[in-house]
Amino acid sequence: MSRAYNMTVEIKSKKIRMKELGHIMMKKFGWTDTTDWQHPKDDTCGFAGEGTLYGGQSEEEAHKQIYNHLKRRDPKSKIKTTWTYMEDLPYETYGDDIED
């Protein structure tokens, strides 16, 4: 079973830049790029994408795979991921009761 997510990666690294991060996330981990960014005054960049987790993989397990891969490329980097499960988002409904 697959579960749809929006996910962001934020990394502070002297070695990994925006283009490389995007390439890793799309080619290695199969995420679709929605946006990426590079902070102009420091070594922080990010990737935001859409994708799925398969076979019961948790967000934490997926984070660890991404984290470990990026740490091998730059052991001094700082990495954060944020996960939004798209199939069960909170929502508010306004208006008339259509069912009556």
Stockholm file with secondary structure:
# STOCKHOLM 1.0

chainA/1-100         MSRAYNMTVEIKSKKIRMKELGHIMMKKFGWTDTTDWQHPKDDTCGFAGEGTLYGGQSEEEAHKQIYNHLKRRDPKSKIKTTWTYMEDLPYETYGDDIED
#=GR chainA/1-100 SS CEEEEEEEEEEECSSCCHHHHHHIIIIITCCEEEEEEECTTSSEEEEEEEEEEETTCCHHHHHHHHHHHHHHHCTTCEEEEEEEEGGGCCCCCCSCCTTC
#=GC SS_cons         CEEEEEEEEEEECSSCCHHHHHHIIIIITCCEEEEEEECTTSSEEEEEEEEEEETTCCHHHHHHHHHHHHHHHCTTCEEEEEEEEGGGCCCCCCSCCTTC
//
